[in-house]
Amino acid sequence: MSRARDVVEVIAKALVDHPDSVQVDERVEHGDVRIELTTRSGDLGKLIGRRGRTASAVRALAEIAAERDGMRAAVDFLDEE
């Protein structure tokens, strides 16, 4: 597990109404980490925020954490189907 994944998971669980529904998966490819954050549809709006400001902040923090590991990070927000 990368630091970026841990950061995203902690933030996501703190922001949503149903923290048990938060699922964070990561794939590492060529020094880059792709994080997929999945949660309930109602909670997805809380993670994205107005005009995507919360999502941008989460992505920025993930980038900073990944940089400490010598990687780059990308965060995708998904809802449960």
mmCIF file of the N, C-alpha and C atoms, coordinates in Angstrom:
data_MODEL
# 
_entry.id   MODEL 
# 
loop_
_atom_site.group_PDB 
_atom_site.id 
_atom_site.type_symbol 
_atom_site.label_atom_id 
_atom_site.label_alt_id 
_atom_site.label_comp_id 
_atom_site.label_asym_id 
_atom_site.label_entity_id 
_atom_site.label_seq_id 
_atom_site.pdbx_PDB_ins_code 
_atom_site.Cartn_x 
_atom_site.Cartn_y 
_atom_site.Cartn_z 
_atom_site.occupancy 
_atom_site.B_iso_or_equiv 
_atom_site.pdbx_formal_charge 
_atom_site.auth_seq_id 
_atom_site.auth_comp_id 
_atom_site.auth_asym_id 
_atom_site.auth_atom_id 
_atom_site.pdbx_PDB_model_num 
ATOM 1   N N  . MET A 1 1  ? 0.831   -1.184 0.000   1.00 0.00 ? 1  MET A N  1 
ATOM 2   C CA . MET A 1 1  ? 0.000   0.000  0.000   1.00 0.00 ? 1  MET A CA 1 
ATOM 3   C C  . MET A 1 1  ? 0.875   1.247  0.000   1.00 0.00 ? 1  MET A C  1 
ATOM 4   N N  . SER A 1 2  ? 0.451   2.213  -0.774  1.00 0.00 ? 2  SER A N  1 
ATOM 5   C CA . SER A 1 2  ? 1.210   3.448  -0.860  1.00 0.00 ? 2  SER A CA 1 
ATOM 6   C C  . SER A 1 2  ? 0.659   4.476  0.132   1.00 0.00 ? 2  SER A C  1 
ATOM 7   N N  . ARG A 1 3  ? 1.465   5.500  0.386   1.00 0.00 ? 3  ARG A N  1 
ATOM 8   C CA . ARG A 1 3  ? 1.012   6.584  1.248   1.00 0.00 ? 3  ARG A CA 1 
ATOM 9   C C  . ARG A 1 3  ? -0.171  7.314  0.624   1.00 0.00 ? 3  ARG A C  1 
ATOM 10  N N  . ALA A 1 4  ? -0.153  7.449  -0.690  1.00 0.00 ? 4  ALA A N  1 
ATOM 11  C CA . ALA A 1 4  ? -1.229  8.146  -1.382  1.00 0.00 ? 4  ALA A CA 1 
ATOM 12  C C  . ALA A 1 4  ? -2.558  7.435  -1.151  1.00 0.00 ? 4  ALA A C  1 
ATOM 13  N N  . ARG A 1 5  ? -2.557  6.119  -1.219  1.00 0.00 ? 5  ARG A N  1 
ATOM 14  C CA . ARG A 1 5  ? -3.780  5.351  -0.990  1.00 0.00 ? 5  ARG A CA 1 
ATOM 15  C C  . ARG A 1 5  ? -4.277  5.563  0.428   1.00 0.00 ? 5  ARG A C  1 
ATOM 16  N N  . ASP A 1 6  ? -3.376  5.531  1.388   1.00 0.00 ? 6  ASP A N  1 
ATOM 17  C CA . ASP A 1 6  ? -3.747  5.729  2.780   1.00 0.00 ? 6  ASP A CA 1 
ATOM 18  C C  . ASP A 1 6  ? -4.361  7.114  3.007   1.00 0.00 ? 6  ASP A C  1 
ATOM 19  N N  . VAL A 1 7  ? -3.763  8.129  2.404   1.00 0.00 ? 7  VAL A N  1 
ATOM 20  C CA . VAL A 1 7  ? -4.265  9.502  2.539   1.00 0.00 ? 7  VAL A CA 1 
ATOM 21  C C  . VAL A 1 7  ? -5.673  9.602  1.967   1.00 0.00 ? 7  VAL A C  1 
ATOM 22  N N  . VAL A 1 8  ? -5.879  9.067  0.782   1.00 0.00 ? 8  VAL A N  1 
ATOM 23  C CA . VAL A 1 8  ? -7.195  9.127  0.136   1.00 0.00 ? 8  VAL A CA 1 
ATOM 24  C C  . VAL A 1 8  ? -8.233  8.397  0.980   1.00 0.00 ? 8  VAL A C  1 
ATOM 25  N N  . GLU A 1 9  ? -7.885  7.248  1.510   1.00 0.00 ? 9  GLU A N  1 
ATOM 26  C CA . GLU A 1 9  ? -8.831  6.475  2.305   1.00 0.00 ? 9  GLU A CA 1 
ATOM 27  C C  . GLU A 1 9  ? -9.241  7.211  3.580   1.00 0.00 ? 9  GLU A C  1 
ATOM 28  N N  . VAL A 1 10 ? -8.294  7.777  4.284   1.00 0.00 ? 10 VAL A N  1 
ATOM 29  C CA . VAL A 1 10 ? -8.593  8.497  5.527   1.00 0.00 ? 10 VAL A CA 1 
ATOM 30  C C  . VAL A 1 10 ? -9.482  9.703  5.254   1.00 0.00 ? 10 VAL A C  1 
ATOM 31  N N  . ILE A 1 11 ? -9.156  10.470 4.233   1.00 0.00 ? 11 ILE A N  1 
ATOM 32  C CA . ILE A 1 11 ? -9.958  11.650 3.896   1.00 0.00 ? 11 ILE A CA 1 
ATOM 33  C C  . ILE A 1 11 ? -11.367 11.249 3.479   1.00 0.00 ? 11 ILE A C  1 
ATOM 34  N N  . ALA A 1 12 ? -11.477 10.247 2.631   1.00 0.00 ? 12 ALA A N  1 
ATOM 35  C CA . ALA A 1 12 ? -12.786 9.823  2.132   1.00 0.00 ? 12 ALA A CA 1 
ATOM 36  C C  . ALA A 1 12 ? -13.673 9.341  3.272   1.00 0.00 ? 12 ALA A C  1 
ATOM 37  N N  . LYS A 1 13 ? -13.142 8.551  4.163   1.00 0.00 ? 13 LYS A N  1 
ATOM 38  C CA . LYS A 1 13 ? -13.941 8.033  5.273   1.00 0.00 ? 13 LYS A CA 1 
ATOM 39  C C  . LYS A 1 13 ? -14.372 9.146  6.222   1.00 0.00 ? 13 LYS A C  1 
ATOM 40  N N  . ALA A 1 14 ? -13.595 10.199 6.312   1.00 0.00 ? 14 ALA A N  1 
ATOM 41  C CA . ALA A 1 14 ? -13.951 11.322 7.175   1.00 0.00 ? 14 ALA A CA 1 
ATOM 42  C C  . ALA A 1 14 ? -15.049 12.188 6.558   1.00 0.00 ? 14 ALA A C  1 
ATOM 43  N N  . LEU A 1 15 ? -15.157 12.213 5.246   1.00 0.00 ? 15 LEU A N  1 
ATOM 44  C CA . LEU A 1 15 ? -16.102 13.105 4.571   1.00 0.00 ? 15 LEU A CA 1 
ATOM 45  C C  . LEU A 1 15 ? -17.483 12.512 4.334   1.00 0.00 ? 15 LEU A C  1 
ATOM 46  N N  . VAL A 1 16 ? -17.586 11.204 4.201   1.00 0.00 ? 16 VAL A N  1 
ATOM 47  C CA . VAL A 1 16 ? -18.861 10.583 3.797   1.00 0.00 ? 16 VAL A CA 1 
ATOM 48  C C  . VAL A 1 16 ? -19.731 10.222 5.003   1.00 0.00 ? 16 VAL A C  1 
ATOM 49  N N  . ASP A 1 17 ? -21.022 9.986  4.716   1.00 0.00 ? 17 ASP A N  1 
ATOM 50  C CA . ASP A 1 17 ? -21.960 9.568  5.764   1.00 0.00 ? 17 ASP A CA 1 
ATOM 51  C C  . ASP A 1 17 ? -21.840 8.087  6.091   1.00 0.00 ? 17 ASP A C  1 
ATOM 52  N N  . HIS A 1 18 ? -21.410 7.286  5.114   1.00 0.00 ? 18 HIS A N  1 
ATOM 53  C CA . HIS A 1 18 ? -21.289 5.836  5.285   1.00 0.00 ? 18 HIS A CA 1 
ATOM 54  C C  . HIS A 1 18 ? -19.838 5.408  5.045   1.00 0.00 ? 18 HIS A C  1 
ATOM 55  N N  . PRO A 1 19 ? -18.972 5.578  6.038   1.00 0.00 ? 19 PRO A N  1 
ATOM 56  C CA . PRO A 1 19 ? -17.549 5.248  5.834   1.00 0.00 ? 19 PRO A CA 1 
ATOM 57  C C  . PRO A 1 19 ? -17.287 3.776  5.527   1.00 0.00 ? 19 PRO A C  1 
ATOM 58  N N  . ASP A 1 20 ? -18.206 2.901  5.930   1.00 0.00 ? 20 ASP A N  1 
ATOM 59  C CA . ASP A 1 20 ? -18.016 1.469  5.654   1.00 0.00 ? 20 ASP A CA 1 
ATOM 60  C C  . ASP A 1 20 ? -18.166 1.154  4.174   1.00 0.00 ? 20 ASP A C  1 
ATOM 61  N N  . SER A 1 21 ? -18.827 2.038  3.422   1.00 0.00 ? 21 SER A N  1 
ATOM 62  C CA . SER A 1 21 ? -19.033 1.783  1.994   1.00 0.00 ? 21 SER A CA 1 
ATOM 63  C C  . SER A 1 21 ? -17.857 2.263  1.140   1.00 0.00 ? 21 SER A C  1 
ATOM 64  N N  . VAL A 1 22 ? -16.894 2.922  1.746   1.00 0.00 ? 22 VAL A N  1 
ATOM 65  C CA . VAL A 1 22 ? -15.736 3.428  1.000   1.00 0.00 ? 22 VAL A CA 1 
ATOM 66  C C  . VAL A 1 22 ? -14.793 2.277  0.673   1.00 0.00 ? 22 VAL A C  1 
ATOM 67  N N  . GLN A 1 23 ? -14.445 2.171  -0.598  1.00 0.00 ? 23 GLN A N  1 
ATOM 68  C CA . GLN A 1 23 ? -13.496 1.148  -1.044  1.00 0.00 ? 23 GLN A CA 1 
ATOM 69  C C  . GLN A 1 23 ? -12.411 1.844  -1.860  1.00 0.00 ? 23 GLN A C  1 
ATOM 70  N N  . VAL A 1 24 ? -11.167 1.596  -1.498  1.00 0.00 ? 24 VAL A N  1 
ATOM 71  C CA . VAL A 1 24 ? -10.045 2.229  -2.187  1.00 0.00 ? 24 VAL A CA 1 
ATOM 72  C C  . VAL A 1 24 ? -9.155  1.139  -2.764  1.00 0.00 ? 24 VAL A C  1 
ATOM 73  N N  . ASP A 1 25 ? -8.983  1.166  -4.083  1.00 0.00 ? 25 ASP A N  1 
ATOM 74  C CA . ASP A 1 25 ? -8.114  0.211  -4.776  1.00 0.00 ? 25 ASP A CA 1 
ATOM 75  C C  . ASP A 1 25 ? -6.994  0.982  -5.448  1.00 0.00 ? 25 ASP A C  1 
ATOM 76  N N  . GLU A 1 26 ? -5.854  0.346  -5.578  1.00 0.00 ? 26 GLU A N  1 
ATOM 77  C CA . GLU A 1 26 ? -4.738  1.014  -6.253  1.00 0.00 ? 26 GLU A CA 1 
ATOM 78  C C  . GLU A 1 26 ? -4.027  0.060  -7.193  1.00 0.00 ? 26 GLU A C  1 
ATOM 79  N N  . ARG A 1 27 ? -3.496  0.645  -8.271  1.00 0.00 ? 27 ARG A N  1 
ATOM 80  C CA . ARG A 1 27 ? -2.660  -0.094 -9.221  1.00 0.00 ? 27 ARG A CA 1 
ATOM 81  C C  . ARG A 1 27 ? -1.397  0.726  -9.425  1.00 0.00 ? 27 ARG A C  1 
ATOM 82  N N  . VAL A 1 28 ? -0.274  0.050  -9.384  1.00 0.00 ? 28 VAL A N  1 
ATOM 83  C CA . VAL A 1 28 ? 1.003   0.725  -9.613  1.00 0.00 ? 28 VAL A CA 1 
ATOM 84  C C  . VAL A 1 28 ? 1.557   0.257  -10.946 1.00 0.00 ? 28 VAL A C  1 
ATOM 85  N N  . GLU A 1 29 ? 1.817   1.219  -11.836 1.00 0.00 ? 29 GLU A N  1 
ATOM 86  C CA . GLU A 1 29 ? 2.355   0.907  -13.160 1.00 0.00 ? 29 GLU A CA 1 
ATOM 87  C C  . GLU A 1 29 ? 3.428   1.923  -13.519 1.00 0.00 ? 29 GLU A C  1 
ATOM 88  N N  . HIS A 1 30 ? 4.625   1.482  -13.762 1.00 0.00 ? 30 HIS A N  1 
ATOM 89  C CA . HIS A 1 30 ? 5.718   2.326  -14.233 1.00 0.00 ? 30 HIS A CA 1 
ATOM 90  C C  . HIS A 1 30 ? 5.955   3.545  -13.341 1.00 0.00 ? 30 HIS A C  1 
ATOM 91  N N  . GLY A 1 31 ? 5.928   3.359  -12.050 1.00 0.00 ? 31 GLY A N  1 
ATOM 92  C CA . GLY A 1 31 ? 6.190   4.458  -11.133 1.00 0.00 ? 31 GLY A CA 1 
ATOM 93  C C  . GLY A 1 31 ? 5.014   5.382  -10.905 1.00 0.00 ? 31 GLY A C  1 
ATOM 94  N N  . ASP A 1 32 ? 3.860   5.043  -11.444 1.00 0.00 ? 32 ASP A N  1 
ATOM 95  C CA . ASP A 1 32 ? 2.649   5.826  -11.232 1.00 0.00 ? 32 ASP A CA 1 
ATOM 96  C C  . ASP A 1 32 ? 1.648   4.974  -10.459 1.00 0.00 ? 32 ASP A C  1 
ATOM 97  N N  . VAL A 1 33 ? 0.896   5.599  -9.588  1.00 0.00 ? 33 VAL A N  1 
ATOM 98  C CA . VAL A 1 33 ? -0.140  4.888  -8.840  1.00 0.00 ? 33 VAL A CA 1 
ATOM 99  C C  . VAL A 1 33 ? -1.492  5.468  -9.240  1.00 0.00 ? 33 VAL A C  1 
ATOM 100 N N  . ARG A 1 34 ? -2.420  4.589  -9.599  1.00 0.00 ? 34 ARG A N  1 
ATOM 101 C CA . ARG A 1 34 ? -3.783  4.996  -9.935  1.00 0.00 ? 34 ARG A CA 1 
ATOM 102 C C  . ARG A 1 34 ? -4.677  4.486  -8.815  1.00 0.00 ? 34 ARG A C  1 
ATOM 103 N N  . ILE A 1 35 ? -5.382  5.415  -8.184  1.00 0.00 ? 35 ILE A N  1 
ATOM 104 C CA . ILE A 1 35 ? -6.239  5.099  -7.052  1.00 0.00 ? 35 ILE A CA 1 
ATOM 105 C C  . ILE A 1 35 ? -7.687  5.230  -7.488  1.00 0.00 ? 35 ILE A C  1 
ATOM 106 N N  . GLU A 1 36 ? -8.467  4.184  -7.248  1.00 0.00 ? 36 GLU A N  1 
ATOM 107 C CA . GLU A 1 36 ? -9.888  4.197  -7.559  1.00 0.00 ? 36 GLU A CA 1 
ATOM 108 C C  . GLU A 1 36 ? -10.659 4.219  -6.251  1.00 0.00 ? 36 GLU A C  1 
ATOM 109 N N  . LEU A 1 37 ? -11.414 5.271  -6.051  1.00 0.00 ? 37 LEU A N  1 
ATOM 110 C CA . LEU A 1 37 ? -12.190 5.473  -4.833  1.00 0.00 ? 37 LEU A CA 1 
ATOM 111 C C  . LEU A 1 37 ? -13.657 5.234  -5.159  1.00 0.00 ? 37 LEU A C  1 
ATOM 112 N N  . THR A 1 38 ? -14.243 4.210  -4.553  1.00 0.00 ? 38 THR A N  1 
ATOM 113 C CA . THR A 1 38 ? -15.628 3.844  -4.817  1.00 0.00 ? 38 THR A CA 1 
ATOM 114 C C  . THR A 1 38 ? -16.448 4.030  -3.545  1.00 0.00 ? 38 THR A C  1 
ATOM 115 N N  . THR A 1 39 ? -17.638 4.639  -3.694  1.00 0.00 ? 39 THR A N  1 
ATOM 116 C CA . THR A 1 39 ? -18.534 4.838  -2.565  1.00 0.00 ? 39 THR A CA 1 
ATOM 117 C C  . THR A 1 39 ? -19.970 4.912  -3.051  1.00 0.00 ? 39 THR A C  1 
ATOM 118 N N  . ARG A 1 40 ? -20.906 5.040  -2.145  1.00 0.00 ? 40 ARG A N  1 
ATOM 119 C CA . ARG A 1 40 ? -22.323 5.152  -2.505  1.00 0.00 ? 40 ARG A CA 1 
ATOM 120 C C  . ARG A 1 40 ? -22.564 6.409  -3.331  1.00 0.00 ? 40 ARG A C  1 
ATOM 121 N N  . SER A 1 41 ? -23.597 6.369  -4.148  1.00 0.00 ? 41 SER A N  1 
ATOM 122 C CA . SER A 1 41 ? -23.919 7.512  -5.001  1.00 0.00 ? 41 SER A CA 1 
ATOM 123 C C  . SER A 1 41 ? -24.171 8.777  -4.196  1.00 0.00 ? 41 SER A C  1 
ATOM 124 N N  . GLY A 1 42 ? -24.887 8.679  -3.089  1.00 0.00 ? 42 GLY A N  1 
ATOM 125 C CA . GLY A 1 42 ? -25.177 9.844  -2.261  1.00 0.00 ? 42 GLY A CA 1 
ATOM 126 C C  . GLY A 1 42 ? -23.939 10.451 -1.643  1.00 0.00 ? 42 GLY A C  1 
ATOM 127 N N  . ASP A 1 43 ? -22.963 9.616  -1.338  1.00 0.00 ? 43 ASP A N  1 
ATOM 128 C CA . ASP A 1 43 ? -21.725 10.106 -0.732  1.00 0.00 ? 43 ASP A CA 1 
ATOM 129 C C  . ASP A 1 43 ? -20.748 10.634 -1.769  1.00 0.00 ? 43 ASP A C  1 
ATOM 130 N N  . LEU A 1 44 ? -20.925 10.256 -3.016  1.00 0.00 ? 44 LEU A N  1 
ATOM 131 C CA . LEU A 1 44 ? -19.996 10.683 -4.060  1.00 0.00 ? 44 LEU A CA 1 
ATOM 132 C C  . LEU A 1 44 ? -19.980 12.204 -4.195  1.00 0.00 ? 44 LEU A C  1 
ATOM 133 N N  . GLY A 1 45 ? -21.139 12.815 -4.058  1.00 0.00 ? 45 GLY A N  1 
ATOM 134 C CA . GLY A 1 45 ? -21.217 14.273 -4.148  1.00 0.00 ? 45 GLY A CA 1 
ATOM 135 C C  . GLY A 1 45 ? -20.420 14.963 -3.057  1.00 0.00 ? 45 GLY A C  1 
ATOM 136 N N  . LYS A 1 46 ? -20.362 14.374 -1.887  1.00 0.00 ? 46 LYS A N  1 
ATOM 137 C CA . LYS A 1 46 ? -19.581 14.948 -0.794  1.00 0.00 ? 46 LYS A CA 1 
ATOM 138 C C  . LYS A 1 46 ? -18.087 14.868 -1.087  1.00 0.00 ? 46 LYS A C  1 
ATOM 139 N N  . LEU A 1 47 ? -17.679 13.831 -1.794  1.00 0.00 ? 47 LEU A N  1 
ATOM 140 C CA . LEU A 1 47 ? -16.264 13.687 -2.132  1.00 0.00 ? 47 LEU A CA 1 
ATOM 141 C C  . LEU A 1 47 ? -15.854 14.611 -3.275  1.00 0.00 ? 47 LEU A C  1 
ATOM 142 N N  . ILE A 1 48 ? -16.778 14.882 -4.166  1.00 0.00 ? 48 ILE A N  1 
ATOM 143 C CA . ILE A 1 48 ? -16.456 15.749 -5.303  1.00 0.00 ? 48 ILE A CA 1 
ATOM 144 C C  . ILE A 1 48 ? -16.561 17.218 -4.903  1.00 0.00 ? 48 ILE A C  1 
ATOM 145 N N  . GLY A 1 49 ? -17.580 17.566 -4.133  1.00 0.00 ? 49 GLY A N  1 
ATOM 146 C CA . GLY A 1 49 ? -17.723 18.928 -3.641  1.00 0.00 ? 49 GLY A CA 1 
ATOM 147 C C  . GLY A 1 49 ? -18.240 19.892 -4.698  1.00 0.00 ? 49 GLY A C  1 
ATOM 148 N N  . ARG A 1 50 ? -18.430 21.123 -4.276  1.00 0.00 ? 50 ARG A N  1 
ATOM 149 C CA . ARG A 1 50 ? -18.903 22.151 -5.206  1.00 0.00 ? 50 ARG A CA 1 
ATOM 150 C C  . ARG A 1 50 ? -17.833 22.471 -6.226  1.00 0.00 ? 50 ARG A C  1 
ATOM 151 N N  . ARG A 1 51 ? -18.240 22.385 -7.478  1.00 0.00 ? 51 ARG A N  1 
ATOM 152 C CA . ARG A 1 51 ? -17.349 22.661 -8.604  1.00 0.00 ? 51 ARG A CA 1 
ATOM 153 C C  . ARG A 1 51 ? -16.076 21.815 -8.562  1.00 0.00 ? 51 ARG A C  1 
ATOM 154 N N  . GLY A 1 52 ? -16.124 20.676 -7.871  1.00 0.00 ? 52 GLY A N  1 
ATOM 155 C CA . GLY A 1 52 ? -14.988 19.768 -7.845  1.00 0.00 ? 52 GLY A CA 1 
ATOM 156 C C  . GLY A 1 52 ? -13.843 20.191 -6.957  1.00 0.00 ? 52 GLY A C  1 
ATOM 157 N N  . ARG A 1 53 ? -14.100 21.136 -6.074  1.00 0.00 ? 53 ARG A N  1 
ATOM 158 C CA . ARG A 1 53 ? -13.012 21.639 -5.220  1.00 0.00 ? 53 ARG A CA 1 
ATOM 159 C C  . ARG A 1 53 ? -12.498 20.598 -4.246  1.00 0.00 ? 53 ARG A C  1 
ATOM 160 N N  . THR A 1 54 ? -13.402 19.827 -3.650  1.00 0.00 ? 54 THR A N  1 
ATOM 161 C CA . THR A 1 54 ? -12.966 18.786 -2.713  1.00 0.00 ? 54 THR A CA 1 
ATOM 162 C C  . THR A 1 54 ? -12.181 17.709 -3.448  1.00 0.00 ? 54 THR A C  1 
ATOM 163 N N  . ALA A 1 55 ? -12.663 17.316 -4.620  1.00 0.00 ? 55 ALA A N  1 
ATOM 164 C CA . ALA A 1 55 ? -11.954 16.308 -5.418  1.00 0.00 ? 55 ALA A CA 1 
ATOM 165 C C  . ALA A 1 55 ? -10.565 16.804 -5.792  1.00 0.00 ? 55 ALA A C  1 
ATOM 166 N N  . SER A 1 56 ? -10.447 18.069 -6.152  1.00 0.00 ? 56 SER A N  1 
ATOM 167 C CA . SER A 1 56 ? -9.139  18.632 -6.493  1.00 0.00 ? 56 SER A CA 1 
ATOM 168 C C  . SER A 1 56 ? -8.204  18.616 -5.297  1.00 0.00 ? 56 SER A C  1 
ATOM 169 N N  . ALA A 1 57 ? -8.741  18.920 -4.122  1.00 0.00 ? 57 ALA A N  1 
ATOM 170 C CA . ALA A 1 57 ? -7.918  18.908 -2.913  1.00 0.00 ? 57 ALA A CA 1 
ATOM 171 C C  . ALA A 1 57 ? -7.448  17.489 -2.581  1.00 0.00 ? 57 ALA A C  1 
ATOM 172 N N  . VAL A 1 58 ? -8.345  16.508 -2.723  1.00 0.00 ? 58 VAL A N  1 
ATOM 173 C CA . VAL A 1 58 ? -7.976  15.107 -2.463  1.00 0.00 ? 58 VAL A CA 1 
ATOM 174 C C  . VAL A 1 58 ? -6.893  14.671 -3.446  1.00 0.00 ? 58 VAL A C  1 
ATOM 175 N N  . ARG A 1 59 ? -7.044  15.039 -4.700  1.00 0.00 ? 59 ARG A N  1 
ATOM 176 C CA . ARG A 1 59 ? -6.038  14.682 -5.709  1.00 0.00 ? 59 ARG A CA 1 
ATOM 177 C C  . ARG A 1 59 ? -4.696  15.343 -5.405  1.00 0.00 ? 59 ARG A C  1 
ATOM 178 N N  . ALA A 1 60 ? -4.723  16.587 -4.961  1.00 0.00 ? 60 ALA A N  1 
ATOM 179 C CA . ALA A 1 60 ? -3.476  17.287 -4.639  1.00 0.00 ? 60 ALA A CA 1 
ATOM 180 C C  . ALA A 1 60 ? -2.762  16.628 -3.463  1.00 0.00 ? 60 ALA A C  1 
ATOM 181 N N  . LEU A 1 61 ? -3.511  16.257 -2.440  1.00 0.00 ? 61 LEU A N  1 
ATOM 182 C CA . LEU A 1 61 ? -2.904  15.586 -1.288  1.00 0.00 ? 61 LEU A CA 1 
ATOM 183 C C  . LEU A 1 61 ? -2.361  14.210 -1.665  1.00 0.00 ? 61 LEU A C  1 
ATOM 184 N N  . ALA A 1 62 ? -3.058  13.505 -2.538  1.00 0.00 ? 62 ALA A N  1 
ATOM 185 C CA . ALA A 1 62 ? -2.574  12.203 -3.015  1.00 0.00 ? 62 ALA A CA 1 
ATOM 186 C C  . ALA A 1 62 ? -1.275  12.380 -3.799  1.00 0.00 ? 62 ALA A C  1 
ATOM 187 N N  . GLU A 1 63 ? -1.207  13.427 -4.622  1.00 0.00 ? 63 GLU A N  1 
ATOM 188 C CA . GLU A 1 63 ? 0.025   13.713 -5.381  1.00 0.00 ? 63 GLU A CA 1 
ATOM 189 C C  . GLU A 1 63 ? 1.200   13.972 -4.449  1.00 0.00 ? 63 GLU A C  1 
ATOM 190 N N  . ILE A 1 64 ? 0.962   14.749 -3.415  1.00 0.00 ? 64 ILE A N  1 
ATOM 191 C CA . ILE A 1 64 ? 2.029   15.072 -2.457  1.00 0.00 ? 64 ILE A CA 1 
ATOM 192 C C  . ILE A 1 64 ? 2.506   13.809 -1.749  1.00 0.00 ? 64 ILE A C  1 
ATOM 193 N N  . ALA A 1 65 ? 1.564   12.966 -1.322  1.00 0.00 ? 65 ALA A N  1 
ATOM 194 C CA . ALA A 1 65 ? 1.933   11.727 -0.638  1.00 0.00 ? 65 ALA A CA 1 
ATOM 195 C C  . ALA A 1 65 ? 2.681   10.788 -1.574  1.00 0.00 ? 65 ALA A C  1 
ATOM 196 N N  . ALA A 1 66 ? 2.247   10.696 -2.825  1.00 0.00 ? 66 ALA A N  1 
ATOM 197 C CA . ALA A 1 66 ? 2.910   9.816  -3.791  1.00 0.00 ? 66 ALA A CA 1 
ATOM 198 C C  . ALA A 1 66 ? 4.310   10.330 -4.118  1.00 0.00 ? 66 ALA A C  1 
ATOM 199 N N  . GLU A 1 67 ? 4.460   11.630 -4.165  1.00 0.00 ? 67 GLU A N  1 
ATOM 200 C CA . GLU A 1 67 ? 5.764   12.218 -4.455  1.00 0.00 ? 67 GLU A CA 1 
ATOM 201 C C  . GLU A 1 67 ? 6.792   11.837 -3.398  1.00 0.00 ? 67 GLU A C  1 
ATOM 202 N N  . ARG A 1 68 ? 6.347   11.695 -2.173  1.00 0.00 ? 68 ARG A N  1 
ATOM 203 C CA . ARG A 1 68 ? 7.261   11.278 -1.090  1.00 0.00 ? 68 ARG A CA 1 
ATOM 204 C C  . ARG A 1 68 ? 7.756   9.855  -1.310  1.00 0.00 ? 68 ARG A C  1 
ATOM 205 N N  . ASP A 1 69 ? 6.984   9.050  -2.066  1.00 0.00 ? 69 ASP A N  1 
ATOM 206 C CA . ASP A 1 69 ? 7.378   7.682  -2.410  1.00 0.00 ? 69 ASP A CA 1 
ATOM 207 C C  . ASP A 1 69 ? 8.077   7.617  -3.761  1.00 0.00 ? 69 ASP A C  1 
ATOM 208 N N  . GLY A 1 70 ? 8.281   8.768  -4.401  1.00 0.00 ? 70 GLY A N  1 
ATOM 209 C CA . GLY A 1 70 ? 8.939   8.805  -5.699  1.00 0.00 ? 70 GLY A CA 1 
ATOM 210 C C  . GLY A 1 70 ? 8.032   8.415  -6.850  1.00 0.00 ? 70 GLY A C  1 
ATOM 211 N N  . MET A 1 71 ? 6.718   8.583  -6.668  1.00 0.00 ? 71 MET A N  1 
ATOM 212 C CA . MET A 1 71 ? 5.748   8.216  -7.702  1.00 0.00 ? 71 MET A CA 1 
ATOM 213 C C  . MET A 1 71 ? 4.852   9.406  -8.015  1.00 0.00 ? 71 MET A C  1 
ATOM 214 N N  . ARG A 1 72 ? 3.991   9.211  -9.016  1.00 0.00 ? 72 ARG A N  1 
ATOM 215 C CA . ARG A 1 72 ? 2.935   10.168 -9.326  1.00 0.00 ? 72 ARG A CA 1 
ATOM 216 C C  . ARG A 1 72 ? 1.610   9.474  -9.080  1.00 0.00 ? 72 ARG A C  1 
ATOM 217 N N  . ALA A 1 73 ? 0.583   10.242 -8.722  1.00 0.00 ? 73 ALA A N  1 
ATOM 218 C CA . ALA A 1 73 ? -0.708  9.643  -8.391  1.00 0.00 ? 73 ALA A CA 1 
ATOM 219 C C  . ALA A 1 73 ? -1.829  10.251 -9.217  1.00 0.00 ? 73 ALA A C  1 
ATOM 220 N N  . ALA A 1 74 ? -2.831  9.418  -9.503  1.00 0.00 ? 74 ALA A N  1 
ATOM 221 C CA . ALA A 1 74 ? -4.069  9.853  -10.133 1.00 0.00 ? 74 ALA A CA 1 
ATOM 222 C C  . ALA A 1 74 ? -5.213  9.222  -9.342  1.00 0.00 ? 74 ALA A C  1 
ATOM 223 N N  . VAL A 1 75 ? -6.236  10.012 -9.052  1.00 0.00 ? 75 VAL A N  1 
ATOM 224 C CA . VAL A 1 75 ? -7.372  9.534  -8.265  1.00 0.00 ? 75 VAL A CA 1 
ATOM 225 C C  . VAL A 1 75 ? -8.623  9.586  -9.136  1.00 0.00 ? 75 VAL A C  1 
ATOM 226 N N  . ASP A 1 76 ? -9.340  8.453  -9.202  1.00 0.00 ? 76 ASP A N  1 
ATOM 227 C CA . ASP A 1 76 ? -10.611 8.361  -9.909  1.00 0.00 ? 76 ASP A CA 1 
ATOM 228 C C  . ASP A 1 76 ? -11.721 8.146  -8.889  1.00 0.00 ? 76 ASP A C  1 
ATOM 229 N N  . PHE A 1 77 ? -12.805 8.896  -9.025  1.00 0.00 ? 77 PHE A N  1 
ATOM 230 C CA . PHE A 1 77 ? -13.948 8.784  -8.131  1.00 0.00 ? 77 PHE A CA 1 
ATOM 231 C C  . PHE A 1 77 ? -15.049 8.004  -8.829  1.00 0.00 ? 77 PHE A C  1 
ATOM 232 N N  . LEU A 1 78 ? -15.479 6.899  -8.220  1.00 0.00 ? 78 LEU A N  1 
ATOM 233 C CA . LEU A 1 78 ? -16.499 6.028  -8.806  1.00 0.00 ? 78 LEU A CA 1 
ATOM 234 C C  . LEU A 1 78 ? -17.635 5.825  -7.806  1.00 0.00 ? 78 LEU A C  1 
ATOM 235 N N  . ASP A 1 79 ? -18.856 5.588  -8.318  1.00 0.00 ? 79 ASP A N  1 
ATOM 236 C CA . ASP A 1 79 ? -19.960 5.255  -7.417  1.00 0.00 ? 79 ASP A CA 1 
ATOM 237 C C  . ASP A 1 79 ? -20.320 3.794  -7.573  1.00 0.00 ? 79 ASP A C  1 
ATOM 238 N N  . GLU A 1 80 ? -20.915 3.243  -6.513  1.00 0.00 ? 80 GLU A N  1 
ATOM 239 C CA . GLU A 1 80 ? -21.327 1.840  -6.544  1.00 0.00 ? 80 GLU A CA 1 
ATOM 240 C C  . GLU A 1 80 ? -22.420 1.666  -7.579  1.00 0.00 ? 80 GLU A C  1 
ATOM 241 N N  . GLU A 1 81 ? -22.380 0.564  -8.270  1.00 0.00 ? 81 GLU A N  1 
ATOM 242 C CA . GLU A 1 81 ? -23.408 0.298  -9.292  1.00 0.00 ? 81 GLU A CA 1 
ATOM 243 C C  . GLU A 1 81 ? -24.440 -0.656 -8.782  1.00 0.00 ? 81 GLU A C  1 
# 
